[in-house]
Amino acid sequence: MSSRVLIAGLAGGIAEILWVLGYGGFAPASAAEIAREVTASVLPGAAAWTAAPALGVGIHLALSIAVAYAFLATLGRLLPGRHNVGRYMALAVAALAGVWAVNFLLVLPLLNPRFVTLMPYAATLFSKALFGAAMGAVLARAAPRRLVSE
């Protein structure tokens, strides 16, 4: 895995964390509670642990890197060639909207119904759009020059 994918995934994941932290300041659900529910989604027995919020952040960032890797691999297969910053960002935001739809409409209601009630769908969709924009911007900026047309 390249450092480009690692940084892009972390940028997207951190953008989403910052959104949740800011949103949590005005909403009933705290960022710690949301991170705890990330843990509960992956390791249900660990949700009661004191370290569950920190573990949730770690899980979120690991998944963020996996999303960046999958996005770049898919992009390379489906749309090989030259991409500019706008195209990277638009494709990344669209891809993350798809990830949101699968997660919040199909997977999480079965896996952890409580998680989908912590924030309104619009707020969670916006967080995924921020993820996509941050990830796309990093990937476009760090792309080999042969792939990017300005």
VEXDO-684357 format. One record per residue: residue number from 0; residue in one letter; x, y, z of N, C-alpha, C in turn. Coordinates in steps of 0.1 Angstrom, whole numbers, m for minus. Layout:
<rs>
NUM, a, X, Y, Z, X, Y, Z, X, Y, Z
...
</rs>
This chain:
<rs>
0, m, 9, m12, 0, 0, 0, 0, 9, 12, 0
1, s, 5, 22, m8, 14, 34, m9, 10, 44, 1
2, s, 20, 53, 4, 17, 63, 14, 6, 72, 9
3, r, 4, 73, m4, m6, 81, m10, m20, 76, m5
4, v, m22, 63, m6, m35, 57, m1, m36, 59, 14
5, l, m26, 57, 21, m26, 58, 36, m30, 73, 40
6, i, m24, 82, 33, m27, 96, 37, m41, 100, 32
7, a, m45, 95, 21, m58, 98, 16, m69, 93, 25
8, g, m67, 80, 29, m76, 74, 38, m77, 81, 52
9, l, m65, 85, 57, m65, 92, 70, m71, 106, 68
10, a, m69, 112, 57, m75, 126, 55, m90, 125, 55
11, g, m95, 115, 48, m110, 113, 47, m115, 109, 61
12, g, m109, 100, 68, m113, 96, 81, m113, 107, 91
13, i, m102, 115, 91, m101, 127, 100, m111, 138, 97
14, a, m113, 140, 84, m124, 150, 80, m137, 146, 86
15, e, m140, 133, 86, m152, 128, 91, m153, 129, 107
16, i, m142, 126, 113, m141, 128, 128, m143, 142, 132
17, l, m136, 151, 125, m138, 166, 128, m152, 170, 126
18, w, m159, 165, 116, m173, 169, 114, m181, 163, 126
19, v, m179, 151, 130, m186, 145, 141, m183, 152, 154
20, l, m171, 156, 156, m168, 164, 168, m175, 177, 168
21, g, m175, 184, 157, m182, 197, 156, m197, 195, 158
22, y, m203, 185, 151, m217, 183, 151, m221, 178, 165
23, g, m213, 170, 172, m216, 166, 185, m217, 177, 195
24, g, m211, 188, 193, m212, 199, 202, m226, 205, 202
25, f, m234, 202, 192, m247, 208, 191, m258, 197, 191
26, a, m255, 185, 192, m264, 174, 191, m265, 166, 204
27, p, m275, 158, 205, m276, 150, 217, m265, 139, 218
28, a, m261, 134, 207, m251, 123, 207, m237, 129, 208
29, s, m229, 124, 217, m215, 129, 217, m206, 121, 208
30, a, m195, 127, 204, m185, 121, 196, m180, 108, 202
31, a, m179, 108, 215, m174, 96, 222, m185, 85, 221
32, e, m197, 88, 222, m208, 78, 221, m208, 72, 206
33, i, m206, 81, 197, m205, 76, 183, m193, 67, 181
34, a, m182, 71, 186, m170, 62, 185, m172, 49, 192
35, r, m179, 49, 204, m182, 37, 211, m191, 28, 202
36, e, m200, 34, 195, m209, 26, 187, m202, 20, 174
37, v, m192, 27, 170, m183, 21, 159, m177, 8, 165
38, t, m172, 9, 177, m166, m3, 183, m177, m14, 184
39, a, m189, m10, 189, m200, m20, 190, m204, m26, 177
40, s, m202, m19, 166, m206, m25, 153, m196, m36, 149
41, v, m184, m34, 153, m173, m44, 149, m171, m54, 160
42, l, m170, m50, 172, m168, m59, 184, m178, m56, 195
43, p, m190, m62, 193, m201, m59, 202, m197, m60, 217
44, g, m190, m70, 220, m186, m72, 234, m177, m61, 240
45, a, m170, m54, 231, m161, m44, 236, m167, m30, 238
46, a, m180, m28, 235, m186, m15, 236, m186, m10, 250
47, a, m186, m18, 260, m186, m14, 274, m173, m11, 280
48, w, m162, m14, 272, m149, m11, 277, m147, 4, 278
49, t, m138, 8, 288, m134, 22, 289, m128, 27, 277
50, a, m120, 19, 270, m112, 23, 258, m121, 21, 245
51, a, m133, 18, 246, m142, 16, 234, m142, 28, 225
52, p, m143, 41, 230, m143, 52, 221, m129, 53, 213
53, a, m118, 51, 220, m105, 52, 213, m104, 40, 203
54, l, m109, 29, 207, m109, 17, 198, m117, 20, 186
55, g, m129, 27, 188, m137, 31, 177, m131, 40, 167
56, v, m123, 49, 172, m115, 59, 164, m105, 51, 156
57, g, m98, 42, 162, m89, 33, 155, m95, 25, 144
58, i, m106, 19, 147, m114, 11, 138, m118, 20, 126
59, h, m123, 31, 129, m128, 41, 119, m116, 44, 109
60, l, m105, 47, 115, m93, 51, 107, m88, 40, 98
61, a, m88, 28, 104, m84, 16, 96, m94, 13, 85
62, l, m106, 15, 87, m116, 13, 76, m115, 24, 66
63, s, m111, 36, 71, m109, 48, 62, m98, 45, 52
64, i, m87, 39, 57, m76, 35, 48, m80, 24, 38
65, a, m88, 15, 43, m93, 4, 34, m102, 10, 23
66, v, m111, 20, 27, m119, 26, 17, m111, 34, 6
67, a, m101, 41, 10, m92, 48, 1, m85, 38, m9
68, y, m81, 27, m3, m74, 16, m12, m84, 11, m22
69, a, m96, 7, m17, m106, 2, m26, m111, 12, m37
70, f, m112, 25, m33, m115, 35, m42, m105, 36, m53
71, l, m93, 37, m49, m82, 39, m59, m81, 27, m68
72, a, m82, 15, m62, m81, 2, m70, m92, 2, m80
73, t, m104, 5, m76, m116, 5, m84, m115, 16, m95
74, l, m111, 27, m92, m109, 38, m101, m99, 34, m112
75, g, m88, 28, m108, m78, 23, m118, m83, 13, m127
76, r, m93, 5, m123, m98, m6, m131, m110, 0, m140
77, l, m118, 7, m134, m130, 12, m142, m128, 24, m150
78, l, m120, 33, m145, m117, 46, m153, m102, 49, m153
79, p, m95, 40, m160, m80, 42, m161, m77, 55, m169
80, g, m66, 60, m166, m62, 72, m174, m60, 85, m166
81, r, m63, 95, m173, m60, 109, m167, m72, 114, m159
82, h, m70, 119, m148, m80, 125, m140, m75, 139, m134
83, n, m84, 149, m134, m80, 161, m128, m85, 162, m114
84, v, m82, 172, m107, m86, 174, m93, m101, 173, m91
85, g, m108, 180, m100, m123, 180, m99, m129, 166, m101
86, r, m123, 159, m111, m129, 145, m113, m126, 136, m101
87, y, m114, 137, m96, m111, 129, m84, m120, 132, m73
88, m, m123, 144, m70, m131, 148, m59, m146, 144, m62
89, a, m151, 146, m74, m164, 143, m77, m166, 128, m76
90, l, m157, 120, m82, m158, 105, m81, m157, 100, m67
91, a, m148, 107, m59, m147, 102, m45, m159, 106, m37
92, v, m165, 117, m39, m177, 121, m31, m189, 111, m35
93, a, m190, 109, m48, m200, 99, m53, m198, 85, m47
94, a, m185, 81, m47, m182, 68, m41, m186, 67, m27
95, l, m183, 78, m19, m186, 78, m5, m201, 79, m2
96, a, m208, 85, m11, m223, 85, m10, m228, 71, m12
97, g, m222, 64, m21, m226, 50, m22, m222, 41, m10
98, v, m210, 44, m4, m206, 37, 8, m217, 41, 19
99, w, m220, 53, 20, m230, 58, 30, m243, 50, 28
100, a, m248, 49, 16, m261, 42, 13, m260, 28, 18
101, v, m250, 21, 14, m248, 7, 18, m248, 6, 33
102, n, m240, 14, 39, m238, 13, 54, m251, 17, 61
103, f, m256, 28, 58, m267, 33, 67, m281, 28, 63
104, l, m283, 23, 51, m296, 18, 46, m296, 2, 47
105, l, m285, m4, 46, m285, m19, 45, m277, m26, 57
106, v, m265, m22, 59, m256, m29, 68, m259, m26, 83
107, l, m258, m13, 86, m259, m9, 100, m273, m11, 106
108, p, m284, m10, 99, m297, m13, 105, m297, m27, 110
109, l, m290, m36, 103, m290, m50, 108, m279, m53, 118
110, l, m267, m47, 116, m256, m49, 125, m256, m42, 138
111, n, m260, m29, 137, m261, m21, 149, m272, m10, 147
112, p, m284, m13, 150, m295, m3, 147, m294, 9, 155
113, r, m288, 9, 167, m286, 21, 175, m277, 31, 168
114, f, m267, 26, 161, m257, 35, 155, m264, 45, 145
115, v, m274, 39, 137, m280, 48, 127, m290, 58, 133
116, t, m293, 57, 146, m302, 67, 152, m294, 78, 159
117, l, m281, 78, 160, m273, 88, 167, m273, 101, 161
118, m, m273, 101, 148, m272, 114, 140, m282, 113, 129
119, p, m288, 124, 125, m297, 124, 113, m290, 119, 100
120, y, m297, 113, 92, m291, 108, 79, m284, 119, 72
121, a, m290, 131, 71, m283, 142, 64, m270, 145, 70
122, a, m268, 145, 83, m255, 148, 89, m245, 137, 86
123, t, m250, 124, 86, m240, 113, 83, m237, 113, 68
124, l, m246, 116, 60, m243, 117, 45, m233, 128, 43
125, f, m235, 140, 49, m226, 151, 48, m212, 147, 53
126, s, m211, 139, 63, m198, 135, 68, m191, 126, 58
127, k, m198, 118, 51, m193, 109, 40, m188, 118, 29
128, a, m196, 128, 25, m192, 137, 15, m179, 144, 18
129, l, m178, 149, 31, m165, 155, 35, m154, 145, 34
130, f, m156, 133, 38, m146, 122, 36, m142, 121, 22
131, g, m151, 120, 13, m148, 119, m1, m141, 130, m7
132, a, m144, 142, m3, m137, 154, m8, m123, 155, m3
133, a, m121, 151, 10, m107, 151, 15, m99, 140, 9
134, m, m105, 129, 8, m97, 117, 2, m94, 121, m13
135, g, m104, 126, m20, m102, 129, m34, m92, 139, m37
136, a, m92, 150, m28, m82, 160, m29, m68, 155, m27
137, v, m66, 147, m17, m53, 141, m14, m48, 132, m26
138, l, m57, 124, m31, m54, 115, m42, m50, 122, m54
139, a, m58, 133, m57, m55, 141, m69, m42, 148, m68
140, r, m39, 153, m56, m27, 161, m54, m15, 152, m54
141, a, m16, 140, m49, m5, 131, m48, m4, 121, m60
142, a, m13, 122, m70, m13, 113, m81, m1, 115, m90
143, p, 4, 104, m95, 16, 106, m104, 11, 115, m116
144, r, 20, 124, m120, 17, 133, m130, 12, 127, m143
145, r, 15, 115, m146, 10, 109, m158, m5, 106, m157
146, l, m11, 106, m145, m25, 103, m143, m33, 116, m141
147, v, m27, 127, m139, m34, 139, m135, m32, 150, m147
148, s, m43, 155, m151, m43, 166, m160, m49, 178, m153
149, e, m41, 189, m153, m46, 200, m145, m55, 209, m154
</rs>
